[in-house]
Amino acid sequence: MSSFEGCLCLVGGGNGTHCIAGLAAARGWTVNIFTAFEEEVNLLEPAINEGIQVIHENDDVTIGHVNKVSNNFVDVITEADIVILSLPTLAHVSVLKGMAKFVKDDAVVMAIEGCWWTKPGAVFGEFKSGVSFGLWEIMPWAVR
């Protein structure tokens, strides 16, 4: 499997972020994490040197070291090629508005669950035409 050579920024400080960060960083990806809460920044900063452990079903352990952790968008979003929102849907709009001016012109912005993008431009502001938006949904919810 070839390695992604860009930068991934995960937005959120919960379990989804921990799992994705550990797995992606272990595969050689540059992984930055944004979380709005100083307490989560302090808890996640050791992942830079110590790494994040992901324990698999068969008890194998994957450890990945993240590049940066911050509660300031400019520190972690500006270099990201892919941005993944892994946080409650109710926070999507405020987070997107906060990060909009720092996202690269050709970035991909994804969310794990949520439908904030009926009209991404209305939420994201005056984003560049090269920014792409995407979403992962849980299928049982999506087909009901």
Salt bridges, closest charged atoms under 4 A:
GLU79 OE1 - LYS68 NZ 3.03
ASP81 OD1 - LYS104 NZ 2.70
ASP105 OD1 - LYS128 NZ 3.70
